[in-house]
Amino acid sequence: MAVKVSRRKGPDADPQVVEILVANGYHPSVVEVAADVPVRLLFLRMDTHECSDRVVFSEPRLVRHLAPGATTTVDLPAAGPGEVRFTCGMGRYRGRIVRRSAAGGDAHGGGGRGAWPWAILLSALVALLGASVVVGAPVLATWLAVTVASLVAALLLLRIVALPRRAANRH
């Protein structure tokens, strides 16, 4: 999939161009584009199934006929971060367009990456180290506690960060 991204934002920007093959489903079925830039979808219908003769979009609410063996252009206006879902006429083929802001966030408040997990981990380590020094714990026990706590915190944070991605990939 080739996505051509415009450098300008807003409704007058050059559209991002995405090619989608319609053959027993949409390929790719998930497309990531920049938010606040128009999107031009080029649907190439190679499927002869009856349900693939139209594509229905959730927002904006659009329905377009797809000619067999031809490319149909669908232009979507610039919009903020979020998702646009599309299906075939019978709802069997499903796809979505994920619009991401330049910072990598989406409509749900962030892309799941950044410095905050590491800041929390560092704060926990400093707190543990400080507490062990205050209570006079031996050095070996302190480092053991810090190491175990670090591993547990890192694993929990990685699990928390991975949950939104797994949920998104199920749909």
C-alpha positions, 0 to 999 in steps of 0.5 A: 500500500502506498500512501502519499502524504501532503505536507499541508493540512486543512481542507485545501491540502493535497489529499493522501492517496491510498490504493485498496484492492477489493478481492475477497475483502479489502487489502489492506483492511486497515489504513493509517493516515494523517489527521486533518488532511483529505484522503483519496481512496482508490478502490480496485474491484477485482472481486465478482461477488455481489456484495463487493459492488458497493462500499459504505462509509460510517463517517461521513455517511457515503455509499459508492458503487464499485465497478468490476475490474475498474478503479473507483475514487472516493474522496474523504474530507479532512478530519481530526484524529479518529476512525472511519469504518467502511464495509461492503454492501452486505457488511461481510468485507470490513475495513477502517481508516485510522487518522492519527495526529502528528504526535501519534495520538488518536481519538482515544487520547494517545498512540500508546507510546511516549515517555510516561511509562518510563517516568512512572518506572523511574519514580517507583525505583527512586521511591523504593531505593529511598525507602530501603535507605531510610529503613536501613536495608542491606545493599544486596537486599535493596538492589534485589528489591529494586531489580524485581520491582523494576521488572514487574513494573516494566512488564505491567506497563508494557501490558497496559500499553499493548492492550489498546493495540490488541483490541484494535487489531481484533476488529 
